[in-house]
Amino acid sequence: MPGGRAVGANVKRKEGAAKVNGAARYLDDVAFDGLIFGRTVRSTIPAGDIVDIRLPADTSGLVIVDHRDVPGRNVVALIDDDQPCLAERTIRHAAEPILLLAHADRDRLMAAEVQVQYREAAPVFDPERSTAVFKQIAIDKGDLDQGFAAAEMIVEGEYRTGHQEQLYIEPNGVVAEPDGFGGIVVHGSMQCPYYVHRALTVLLGLPADRVRVIQTETGGGFGGKEEYPSMIAGHAALLALKARRPVKLVYDRVEDMVATTKRHPAVIRHRTGVTRQGRITAMQIDALFDGGAYATLSAVVLSRGLIHASGPYRCDHVRIRGRVVMTNTPPNGAFRGFGAPQTQFAVEVHMDLIAERLGLDPVRVRELNALVPGDTTATGQRMGQDCSAVTVLRAAVKRTDFLRRRRQLRGTNRGLGLSLFFHGSGFTGSGEAKLASRVSLALTERGARILVGSTEIGQGTRTM
């Protein structure tokens, strides 16, 4: 690195060569003796009860697992243990896992027909109609009534975001194999092997030292392989323990997109008090997140979403209310940004609406209200001396020649947008007070070796 400086220096990625030359070993590259293939039988209705299950007439060679085969607790252990690994009776979404099958012949496995009879119930797909609340959070700063009293105009807007698929290149997949001593070893494409490890100890009723989880080279995640691998790993492990041989369970693209977690849809309403000059005097924000059928990581997604809901803007009087509710869609979960993209999309579109209503330049409205050192956010965090949204905004406008380029596009069907956002690092909110990270340091002849619990999913962890 030039002059010994790391920041700004180009660094060769240690992960790059193996991926380019084919040496990187993904799950499909790992061989297992005696391997058989697994499959998940899922619900075809979004809400109701299971009445009857009819297995294929010929079950020879088939390994069949249902909820009665779970040796521990039939849950996918996470924050709230509300999601079953296999449905017992109740169906809450149209991809709910009901039964597991395995066979040495993949064609026979896929041809095996399982018929499930249901008693259907009325599903709820609209989060605004849901009365089942997973989590509620309130954030208050200052006196909202005082802020609106100082306003010369009130601007209101409603903003909606939908489901979003992570679309990693490699779909979810694991191989589970009994270790020969009553334990289990799971190999898989995943972001958080420690999530999977804990979930398996609960599901299988095994002590921690009888469960081993190995992350194979992972072809992308973007949050989609944070909590969901606990589900597919549980399924493969149950099959492997019953079959007493390795079981490979890999989703095709359709199953991966249909059954796994997505970004939470959201409905966000803004009511903002402003002066004629464009200064914000009050912000009232209501955010509704669609959690899907089970809680997964929704509480944390809601928390991060609300922390960022007022954007990187200064306002002395803020009221933010948010909740995440249950609907009869597959559960939603982690996706890059973790709730903040939904709320910051809303506040940025709303800032443009404020500028339009006031007849002001959107850049100027942002510049008037952007956080500078000494300001506090809606949650009370004080901006340090090295943090200025105004400085960043001005630099971006200058470097991109935004104003001139925007003028050139007037009267055309092309647009040029500008947005300003902030994003906190760390786990989110009070989570930092409850979590502990471990690091191991060892001096070597060439320097130091650092062991951390971070995984590599394409972001360059091994290089760092």
FENBEL-V281494 format. One record per helix or strand of 3 or more residues. SS is the DSSP state (h for helix, s for strand). FROM is the first residue (numbers start at 1). TO is the last residue. If there is no record, write none. Layout:
# FENBEL-V281494
ss:SS from:FROM to:TO
ss:SS from:FROM to:TO
This chain:
# FENBEL-V281494
ss:h from:2 to:4
ss:h from:16 to:21
ss:h from:27 to:29
ss:s from:36 to:42
ss:s from:48 to:54
ss:s from:63 to:65
ss:h from:67 to:69
ss:s from:97 to:103
ss:h from:106 to:111
ss:s from:115 to:120
ss:h from:127 to:129
ss:s from:133 to:141
ss:h from:144 to:149
ss:s from:153 to:161
ss:s from:173 to:178
ss:s from:184 to:188
ss:h from:193 to:204
ss:h from:208 to:210
ss:s from:211 to:215
ss:h from:229 to:243
ss:s from:247 to:250
ss:h from:253 to:259
ss:s from:266 to:274
ss:s from:280 to:290
ss:h from:298 to:307
ss:s from:318 to:325
ss:h from:340 to:358
ss:h from:362 to:369
ss:h from:389 to:399
ss:h from:402 to:408
ss:h from:431 to:434
ss:s from:439 to:444
ss:s from:447 to:452
